[in-house]
Amino acid sequence: MFDQFLNKASELLAKGEPYAVAEVVRYLSPISGKVGDKAIVFADGTVWGWIGGGCAQPAVIKEALKALKDGRPRLVRISPSSSQEEGIVAYNMTCHSGGTLDVYIEPVLPKPNILILGRSPVGRTLAKLGKAINYSVSVAAPQADRATYPDADQVQADLDLSGVRIGPQTFIVVSTQGEYDEKALEQALKTNASYVAFVASKVKAAKVLQSVGERGVSTERLNQVRAPAGLNIQAGTEEEIAVSILAEIVQLSRKQAVEQNDIAASQEIKEEATDPICGMTVDVRKAKYRSEFAGKPFHFCCGGCKEAFDKQPDKYVLAHLST
């Protein structure tokens, strides 16, 4: 099972897909989850693996999705006790008959990728700096090789980007230095990358952009090109230019992460209900277990809670209303 887990995690890493690892690190019987049980929680909330019964999963999924948004790990305790402890996210749940489950959740997010088009001293320095801060670096340019870009993760000897995966955190830098300027910039603008920078003076950039526009690239897309590339730090040398570009990429990468979290939070308009048996929060849209009593709907985290409610609904409704 552990081999399967590693293979699945490696597969997701290779695809650049975000996910969270949830692992049971402590338990008190009676409970089905045991130390070492682990699962992968995908960005859509689906689970691969095992970390305990159905009652525990909603809390783990909820915190895993939060971890994917803010990038921070957390320790989650699911227990009948409602006591709070620093550093632990506590969920009160009684439907597992007194047991306690501690689950450590670690988000695994794709690294930002710097895609450099062209062979130039600025590009080589940028590749080295990018790797130094643990970004992934790809290079595409005619005659490019490992000897020229020893710090790159991937090197291809042409400008064809049709097979290159472009994600939200892909930053394209065209640093051709007079070699294939128009072709490289055109290829970059055909992708959906939100960041395309061109290492050139304002005068040269204007001429090249005009030429690329004559090839059919829209004015709207051309206006998205950052030229000259990088933050304006009065860079003069090739190394300083590379530093200014990397600084701009880091700045935008952080900004994008914050914006994506805000968008996700604003879109996360969930209709939630409280399970009257165990007190767990239930997403009404996804709830599998539902009952109705006195004309009102009640939602449950698992079949056991629904069964207990259906036997004595009036008892639990009164208790639920009094809390």
VENFEN-V98429 format. One record per residue. N is the residue number from 1. SS is DSSP state (helix for helix, strand for strand, loop for the rest). PHI is phi in whole degrees, -180 to 180 (999 if undefined). NEAR is the number of other ideal C-beta (glycine too) atoms within 12 Angstrom. Layout:
n=N ss=SS phi=PHI near=NEAR
n=N ss=SS phi=PHI near=NEAR
//
This chain:
n=1 ss=loop phi=999 near=14
n=2 ss=helix phi=-65 near=14
n=3 ss=helix phi=-62 near=9
n=4 ss=helix phi=-63 near=16
n=5 ss=helix phi=-63 near=24
n=6 ss=helix phi=-63 near=16
n=7 ss=helix phi=-64 near=15
n=8 ss=helix phi=-64 near=26
n=9 ss=helix phi=-63 near=28
n=10 ss=helix phi=-65 near=16
n=11 ss=helix phi=-62 near=17
n=12 ss=helix phi=-69 near=24
n=13 ss=helix phi=-62 near=20
n=14 ss=helix phi=-63 near=15
n=15 ss=helix phi=-82 near=17
n=16 ss=loop phi=74 near=25
n=17 ss=loop phi=-93 near=25
n=18 ss=loop phi=-75 near=32
n=19 ss=strand phi=-159 near=36
n=20 ss=strand phi=-124 near=44
n=21 ss=strand phi=-99 near=36
n=22 ss=strand phi=-115 near=45
n=23 ss=strand phi=-132 near=34
n=24 ss=strand phi=-74 near=34
n=25 ss=strand phi=-113 near=26
n=26 ss=strand phi=-163 near=25
n=27 ss=strand phi=-152 near=28
n=28 ss=strand phi=-126 near=21
n=29 ss=loop phi=-64 near=15
n=30 ss=loop phi=-90 near=17
n=31 ss=loop phi=-163 near=31
n=32 ss=loop phi=-80 near=24
n=33 ss=loop phi=-74 near=36
n=34 ss=loop phi=-129 near=23
n=35 ss=loop phi=-56 near=19
n=36 ss=loop phi=99 near=20
n=37 ss=loop phi=-61 near=31
n=38 ss=strand phi=-146 near=34
n=39 ss=strand phi=-150 near=34
n=40 ss=strand phi=-107 near=38
n=41 ss=strand phi=-107 near=40
n=42 ss=strand phi=-82 near=27
n=43 ss=loop phi=-65 near=27
n=44 ss=loop phi=-92 near=18
n=45 ss=loop phi=92 near=25
n=46 ss=loop phi=-78 near=17
n=47 ss=strand phi=-123 near=31
n=48 ss=strand phi=-122 near=28
n=49 ss=strand phi=119 near=31
n=50 ss=loop phi=-148 near=26
n=51 ss=loop phi=-137 near=42
n=52 ss=loop phi=130 near=39
n=53 ss=loop phi=-70 near=32
n=54 ss=helix phi=-62 near=32
n=55 ss=helix phi=-69 near=40
n=56 ss=helix phi=-81 near=40
n=57 ss=helix phi=-60 near=39
n=58 ss=helix phi=-57 near=43
n=59 ss=helix phi=-67 near=42
n=60 ss=helix phi=-65 near=46
n=61 ss=helix phi=-62 near=38
n=62 ss=helix phi=-59 near=34
n=63 ss=helix phi=-74 near=36
n=64 ss=helix phi=-65 near=44
n=65 ss=helix phi=-66 near=33
n=66 ss=helix phi=-65 near=27
n=67 ss=helix phi=-64 near=32
n=68 ss=helix phi=-67 near=36
n=69 ss=helix phi=-81 near=28
n=70 ss=helix phi=-99 near=22
n=71 ss=loop phi=75 near=22
n=72 ss=loop phi=-112 near=20
n=73 ss=loop phi=-74 near=25
n=74 ss=strand phi=-156 near=32
n=75 ss=strand phi=-108 near=27
n=76 ss=strand phi=-110 near=41
n=77 ss=strand phi=-115 near=36
n=78 ss=strand phi=-110 near=49
n=79 ss=strand phi=-153 near=35
n=80 ss=loop phi=-70 near=26
n=81 ss=loop phi=-85 near=19
n=82 ss=loop phi=-98 near=17
n=83 ss=loop phi=-67 near=13
n=84 ss=loop phi=-100 near=13
n=85 ss=loop phi=-138 near=15
n=86 ss=loop phi=-59 near=9
n=87 ss=loop phi=87 near=14
n=88 ss=strand phi=-124 near=24
n=89 ss=strand phi=-89 near=27
n=90 ss=strand phi=-98 near=26
n=91 ss=strand phi=-123 near=40
n=92 ss=strand phi=-87 near=26
n=93 ss=loop phi=-150 near=41
n=94 ss=loop phi=-112 near=29
n=95 ss=loop phi=-76 near=40
n=96 ss=loop phi=-100 near=34
n=97 ss=loop phi=62 near=21
n=98 ss=loop phi=104 near=18
n=99 ss=loop phi=-75 near=28
n=100 ss=strand phi=-128 near=33
n=101 ss=strand phi=-131 near=41
n=102 ss=strand phi=-107 near=35
n=103 ss=strand phi=-124 near=48
n=104 ss=strand phi=-93 near=31
n=105 ss=strand phi=-117 near=40
n=106 ss=strand phi=-124 near=28
n=107 ss=strand phi=-77 near=29
n=108 ss=strand phi=-121 near=28
n=109 ss=loop phi=-112 near=31
n=110 ss=loop phi=-61 near=28
n=111 ss=loop phi=-72 near=24
n=112 ss=loop phi=-59 near=34
n=113 ss=strand phi=-118 near=34
n=114 ss=strand phi=-99 near=48
n=115 ss=strand phi=-105 near=45
n=116 ss=strand phi=-101 near=56
n=117 ss=strand phi=-104 near=50
n=118 ss=loop phi=114 near=42
n=119 ss=loop phi=-114 near=33
n=120 ss=loop phi=-162 near=34
n=121 ss=helix phi=-60 near=22
n=122 ss=helix phi=-63 near=36
n=123 ss=helix phi=-63 near=44
n=124 ss=helix phi=-65 near=33
n=125 ss=helix phi=-67 near=32
n=126 ss=helix phi=-62 near=47
n=127 ss=helix phi=-62 near=41
n=128 ss=helix phi=-66 near=27
n=129 ss=helix phi=-68 near=31
n=130 ss=helix phi=-62 near=36
n=131 ss=helix phi=-67 near=26
n=132 ss=helix phi=-64 near=17
n=133 ss=loop phi=-104 near=21
n=134 ss=loop phi=69 near=18
n=135 ss=loop phi=-86 near=31
n=136 ss=strand phi=-88 near=29
n=137 ss=strand phi=-130 near=37
n=138 ss=strand phi=-124 near=38
n=139 ss=strand phi=-132 near=46
n=140 ss=strand phi=-136 near=40
n=141 ss=loop phi=-170 near=38
n=142 ss=loop phi=-56 near=22
n=143 ss=loop phi=70 near=18
n=144 ss=loop phi=-71 near=32
n=145 ss=loop phi=-150 near=18
n=146 ss=loop phi=-64 near=15
n=147 ss=loop phi=-65 near=14
n=148 ss=loop phi=-77 near=23
n=149 ss=loop phi=-125 near=36
n=150 ss=loop phi=-67 near=16
n=151 ss=loop phi=-92 near=29
n=152 ss=loop phi=-79 near=31
n=153 ss=loop phi=-78 near=24
n=154 ss=strand phi=-136 near=24
n=155 ss=strand phi=-135 near=29
n=156 ss=strand phi=-127 near=26
n=157 ss=loop phi=-92 near=18
n=158 ss=loop phi=-158 near=22
n=159 ss=loop phi=-105 near=34
n=160 ss=loop phi=-77 near=20
n=161 ss=loop phi=-103 near=32
n=162 ss=loop phi=-63 near=13
n=163 ss=loop phi=-100 near=13
n=164 ss=loop phi=-93 near=29
n=165 ss=loop phi=-77 near=22
n=166 ss=loop phi=-110 near=27
n=167 ss=loop phi=-112 near=28
n=168 ss=loop phi=-61 near=25
n=169 ss=loop phi=-107 near=30
n=170 ss=strand phi=-100 near=33
n=171 ss=strand phi=-120 near=41
n=172 ss=strand phi=-96 near=47
n=173 ss=strand phi=-121 near=51
n=174 ss=strand phi=-91 near=52
n=175 ss=loop phi=-130 near=44
n=176 ss=loop phi=-92 near=37
n=177 ss=loop phi=52 near=27
n=178 ss=loop phi=93 near=18
n=179 ss=loop phi=-100 near=22
n=180 ss=loop phi=58 near=28
n=181 ss=helix phi=-56 near=32
n=182 ss=helix phi=-63 near=32
n=183 ss=helix phi=-64 near=27
n=184 ss=helix phi=-65 near=43
n=185 ss=helix phi=-67 near=45
n=186 ss=helix phi=-63 near=33
n=187 ss=helix phi=-62 near=33
n=188 ss=helix phi=-64 near=48
n=189 ss=helix phi=-77 near=38
n=190 ss=helix phi=-78 near=25
n=191 ss=loop phi=-82 near=32
n=192 ss=loop phi=-99 near=18
n=193 ss=loop phi=-62 near=36
n=194 ss=loop phi=-80 near=27
n=195 ss=strand phi=-119 near=36
n=196 ss=strand phi=-132 near=43
n=197 ss=strand phi=-118 near=43
n=198 ss=strand phi=-123 near=42
n=199 ss=loop phi=-81 near=43
n=200 ss=loop phi=-169 near=32
n=201 ss=loop phi=-71 near=16
n=202 ss=helix phi=-60 near=16
n=203 ss=helix phi=-66 near=12
n=204 ss=helix phi=-65 near=23
n=205 ss=helix phi=-59 near=28
n=206 ss=helix phi=-62 near=19
n=207 ss=helix phi=-67 near=20
n=208 ss=helix phi=-67 near=35
n=209 ss=helix phi=-63 near=33
n=210 ss=helix phi=-64 near=19
n=211 ss=helix phi=-65 near=19
n=212 ss=helix phi=-67 near=33
n=213 ss=helix phi=-63 near=22
n=214 ss=loop phi=-70 near=15
n=215 ss=loop phi=-88 near=19
n=216 ss=loop phi=112 near=14
n=217 ss=loop phi=-74 near=27
n=218 ss=loop phi=-67 near=17
n=219 ss=helix phi=-62 near=15
n=220 ss=helix phi=-60 near=10
n=221 ss=helix phi=-70 near=23
n=222 ss=helix phi=-62 near=28
n=223 ss=loop phi=-68 near=17
n=224 ss=loop phi=-85 near=23
n=225 ss=loop phi=-71 near=37
n=226 ss=strand phi=-94 near=34
n=227 ss=loop phi=-147 near=32
n=228 ss=loop phi=-65 near=29
n=229 ss=loop phi=-71 near=44
n=230 ss=loop phi=93 near=36
n=231 ss=loop phi=-71 near=22
n=232 ss=loop phi=-81 near=15
n=233 ss=loop phi=-113 near=20
n=234 ss=loop phi=61 near=12
n=235 ss=loop phi=-66 near=23
n=236 ss=loop phi=-121 near=10
n=237 ss=loop phi=-92 near=14
n=238 ss=helix phi=-61 near=23
n=239 ss=helix phi=-67 near=21
n=240 ss=helix phi=-67 near=22
n=241 ss=helix phi=-64 near=36
n=242 ss=helix phi=-62 near=37
n=243 ss=helix phi=-63 near=28
n=244 ss=helix phi=-65 near=31
n=245 ss=helix phi=-68 near=44
n=246 ss=helix phi=-64 near=38
n=247 ss=helix phi=-62 near=26
n=248 ss=helix phi=-67 near=31
n=249 ss=helix phi=-65 near=40
n=250 ss=helix phi=-61 near=27
n=251 ss=helix phi=-60 near=21
n=252 ss=helix phi=-72 near=28
n=253 ss=helix phi=-62 near=32
n=254 ss=helix phi=-65 near=17
n=255 ss=helix phi=-65 near=19
n=256 ss=helix phi=-62 near=24
n=257 ss=helix phi=-62 near=26
n=258 ss=helix phi=-65 near=17
n=259 ss=helix phi=-64 near=17
n=260 ss=helix phi=-65 near=25
n=261 ss=helix phi=-64 near=24
n=262 ss=helix phi=-65 near=15
n=263 ss=helix phi=-65 near=14
n=264 ss=helix phi=-61 near=21
n=265 ss=helix phi=-67 near=16
n=266 ss=helix phi=-70 near=11
n=267 ss=helix phi=-82 near=12
n=268 ss=loop phi=-82 near=19
n=269 ss=loop phi=-94 near=11
n=270 ss=loop phi=-102 near=20
n=271 ss=loop phi=-91 near=14
n=272 ss=strand phi=-110 near=19
n=273 ss=strand phi=-136 near=28
n=274 ss=strand phi=-102 near=27
n=275 ss=loop phi=-64 near=40
n=276 ss=loop phi=-69 near=37
n=277 ss=loop phi=-90 near=40
n=278 ss=loop phi=-107 near=39
n=279 ss=loop phi=85 near=30
n=280 ss=loop phi=-72 near=38
n=281 ss=strand phi=-81 near=27
n=282 ss=strand phi=-121 near=37
n=283 ss=strand phi=-77 near=27
n=284 ss=loop phi=-59 near=22
n=285 ss=loop phi=-66 near=15
n=286 ss=loop phi=-108 near=22
n=287 ss=loop phi=-62 near=28
n=288 ss=loop phi=-89 near=19
n=289 ss=strand phi=-119 near=32
n=290 ss=strand phi=-148 near=25
n=291 ss=strand phi=-136 near=29
n=292 ss=strand phi=-129 near=15
n=293 ss=strand phi=-146 near=23
n=294 ss=loop phi=54 near=14
n=295 ss=loop phi=78 near=9
n=296 ss=strand phi=-119 near=16
n=297 ss=strand phi=-83 near=21
n=298 ss=strand phi=-132 near=31
n=299 ss=strand phi=-120 near=34
n=300 ss=strand phi=-131 near=38
n=301 ss=loop phi=-80 near=44
n=302 ss=loop phi=-154 near=30
n=303 ss=helix phi=-66 near=21
n=304 ss=helix phi=-63 near=25
n=305 ss=helix phi=-66 near=39
n=306 ss=helix phi=-64 near=31
n=307 ss=helix phi=-63 near=17
n=308 ss=helix phi=-64 near=27
n=309 ss=helix phi=-66 near=33
n=310 ss=helix phi=-64 near=23
n=311 ss=helix phi=-74 near=15
n=312 ss=loop phi=-141 near=16
n=313 ss=helix phi=-62 near=26
n=314 ss=helix phi=-64 near=16
n=315 ss=helix phi=-62 near=17
n=316 ss=helix phi=-78 near=30
n=317 ss=helix phi=-65 near=23
n=318 ss=helix phi=-65 near=14
n=319 ss=helix phi=-65 near=20
n=320 ss=helix phi=-65 near=25
n=321 ss=helix phi=-72 near=15
n=322 ss=helix phi=-83 near=9
n=323 ss=loop phi=-88 near=14
//
